[in-house]
Amino acid sequence: MDSIGTLITSIPWWLWVIAFIVLVAIWDIFFQRSHTIKHNFPVVGHLRYWLESIGPEMRQYFVANNREELPFNRIERGWIYASAKKENNYEGFGTDRDIYAHQHIFVKNAMIGYQIPKDHPNINNPYFLPCAKVIGGYNKREKPFRPASVINVSAMSFGSLSAAAVEAMNKGVHKANAYHNTGEGGLSPYHKQGGDVVFHFGTGYFGVRSKEGNFSMEKMKKLVHENPCIKAIEIKLSQGAKPGKGGVLPGAKITKEIANIRGVEVGKDVLSPATHKAFNSISELLQLIEAIAKETGLPVGIKAAIGKLQQWEELADLMVKTGKGPDFITVDGGEGGTGAAPPSFADHVSLPWVYGFASLYKIFKNKNLTERIVFVGSGKLGFPAKAAMAFAMGIDCINVAREAMMSIGCIQAQICHTNRCPAGVATQSKWLQNGINVPLKSDRLAQYFKTFRKEFLEITRAAGYEHPSQFTMQDIQVNVDDDYLSSDLRTVYGYEKTPVPFTDIQALMECAYLGGQ
Ligand SMILES: Cc1cc2nc3c(=O)[nH]c(=O)nc-3n(C[C@H](O)[C@H](O)[C@H](O)COP(=O)(O)O)c2cc1C
């Protein structure tokens, strides 16, 4: 034994290093078969994978310029972080934006801005900025609701966000008098920390779901009755990052707690279908809205990303005919975020916010319906100048998701779909979310909302108004390259494609020539 020990200790350190490298090379060449690069370039091939893995961080910290990154660039993130911490959020030496660039927006300032009278509520509370419209007012719902803040937390469920993040957000909206949209995952105890809540459900009907996976009015009534924090209900038709995409919640992720909140079984896969089972047509959707509003007394709205307009026209016609309709419509932009979506959906399905909202609003305006609806917007609108543009276009309130995440510490690692969020925000890992200091982060969210409202009011006053609802389309200017903001492909390329013969996917699957089997 002694002689083996002596032999080992007598081997110089560099021989150990060489032996290790030789072993790695043997492994690369003869045993691993999954990476060609490692096989063809043993040992050094590992460098490629390592550099690739740290590439995003290197680019984010050292390479990308201040305005280059997406979804949110460094200046935008920095503004949210500083605002949330009540630190200096100004920039020095003038703008670093190319203000002649396409789509750059300008708020037109008045010669003499709005002067606040001495007894104005904003003298005592410079952050007070409620919604100018009452949700459910026109339809005379039993419990109409005026959001006390024009900026609120957008739909994000417990499940996609950690318990600590949801709790911090709810405590934060409570401090900032804003509301908190539950997202699709049901109402969790973390959503019940004092803030106003908008209960949101999608095709999975989580939290208001029958045993068979359908919508249950009984459960809806019970939920609203037992939770007075719920001020309105939102039916999700689609969201910008993945409109028309269903999903599966894997059984492995369904803990006892999540099963209870969502009304599903522990450990069993749960399907969120691509479409709703509770209605099949626009008139059935309208009936559901009215039924929920009648049974719960609450205002009811819909959330959607915008693409084709025919069904929206149908909805507007029905609203004119029946005198009924949704109390609010949340319009999400194609640039919207998500916990997880295929890039083909996130990048290409549904219109960007400005185009989608403009087309939708025109439909309701042409039929004199805009006053009946509270318009809510989401899609990177959590910055005062962007919000000014949205209000000028007809928005009454904005919802923010990723901006709210950043205010509580999200670093835009863009790995929400991996359950490894380093900031503990979009993960179910106990270890990672334990890093979130809930009271501190709730203060941060509240401060971000307050700073946003204060700056938004300052911009509003610079334009000569008291409330951003007074912004008009003439108050905002946008750089355009030519007369057409956006055109369809037929107009751009001058042809219509030949229709492809198609029966159904089943027929394709049964095709004798189908590959891959
Ligand atoms: C982590 C995460 C989870 C989300 N979950 C939902 C959801 O359950 N239902 C929904 O309609 N939208 C969901 N969204 C979309 C947001 O509510 C919002 O519409 C979108 O991100 C645009 O807002 P933003 O640009 O401020 O992030 C989610 C977004 C994120 C980032």
Ligand as a Chemical Component Dictionary entry (heavy atoms), coordinates in Angstrom:
data_LIG
# 
_chem_comp.id                   LIG 
_chem_comp.type                 NON-POLYMER 
_chem_comp.pdbx_formal_charge   0 
_chem_comp.three_letter_code    LIG 
# 
loop_
_chem_comp_atom.comp_id 
_chem_comp_atom.atom_id 
_chem_comp_atom.alt_atom_id 
_chem_comp_atom.type_symbol 
_chem_comp_atom.charge 
_chem_comp_atom.model_Cartn_x 
_chem_comp_atom.model_Cartn_y 
_chem_comp_atom.model_Cartn_z 
_chem_comp_atom.pdbx_ordinal 
LIG C1  C1  C 0 -43.923 34.315 -17.401 1  
LIG C2  C2  C 0 -45.141 34.779 -18.153 2  
LIG C3  C3  C 0 -46.351 34.118 -17.986 3  
LIG C4  C4  C 0 -47.492 34.538 -18.686 4  
LIG N1  N1  N 0 -48.681 33.898 -18.487 5  
LIG C5  C5  C 0 -49.794 34.319 -19.146 6  
LIG C6  C6  C 0 -51.057 33.709 -18.917 7  
LIG O1  O1  O 0 -51.204 32.816 -18.083 8  
LIG N2  N2  N 0 -52.115 34.169 -19.639 9  
LIG C7  C7  C 0 -52.007 35.193 -20.540 10 
LIG O2  O2  O 0 -52.992 35.577 -21.156 11 
LIG N3  N3  N 0 -50.816 35.818 -20.747 12 
LIG C8  C8  C 0 -49.721 35.410 -20.071 13 
LIG N4  N4  N 0 -48.528 36.060 -20.262 14 
LIG C9  C9  C 0 -48.493 37.243 -21.168 15 
LIG C10 C10 C 0 -48.564 38.548 -20.375 16 
LIG O3  O3  O 0 -49.701 38.581 -19.568 17 
LIG C11 C11 C 0 -48.563 39.788 -21.288 18 
LIG O4  O4  O 0 -49.745 39.797 -22.037 19 
LIG C12 C12 C 0 -47.383 39.854 -22.250 20 
LIG O5  O5  O 0 -46.197 39.390 -21.664 21 
LIG C13 C13 C 0 -47.150 41.291 -22.734 22 
LIG O6  O6  O 0 -46.812 42.137 -21.669 23 
LIG P1  P1  P 0 -45.285 42.602 -21.371 24 
LIG O7  O7  O 0 -44.719 43.067 -22.654 25 
LIG O8  O8  O 0 -45.462 43.685 -20.367 26 
LIG O9  O9  O 0 -44.552 41.421 -20.840 27 
LIG C14 C14 C 0 -47.390 35.642 -19.574 28 
LIG C15 C15 C 0 -46.167 36.306 -19.733 29 
LIG C16 C16 C 0 -45.053 35.901 -19.031 30 
LIG C17 C17 C 0 -43.762 36.648 -19.212 31 
# 
loop_
_chem_comp_bond.comp_id 
_chem_comp_bond.atom_id_1 
_chem_comp_bond.atom_id_2 
_chem_comp_bond.value_order 
_chem_comp_bond.pdbx_ordinal 
LIG C1  C2  SING 1  
LIG C2  C3  SING 2  
LIG C2  C16 DOUB 3  
LIG C3  C4  DOUB 4  
LIG C4  N1  SING 5  
LIG C4  C14 SING 6  
LIG N1  C5  DOUB 7  
LIG C5  C6  SING 8  
LIG C5  C8  SING 9  
LIG C6  O1  DOUB 10 
LIG C6  N2  SING 11 
LIG N2  C7  SING 12 
LIG C7  O2  DOUB 13 
LIG C7  N3  SING 14 
LIG N3  C8  DOUB 15 
LIG C8  N4  SING 16 
LIG N4  C9  SING 17 
LIG N4  C14 SING 18 
LIG C9  C10 SING 19 
LIG C10 O3  SING 20 
LIG C10 C11 SING 21 
LIG C11 O4  SING 22 
LIG C11 C12 SING 23 
LIG C12 O5  SING 24 
LIG C12 C13 SING 25 
LIG C13 O6  SING 26 
LIG O6  P1  SING 27 
LIG P1  O7  DOUB 28 
LIG P1  O8  SING 29 
LIG P1  O9  SING 30 
LIG C14 C15 DOUB 31 
LIG C15 C16 SING 32 
LIG C16 C17 SING 33 
# 
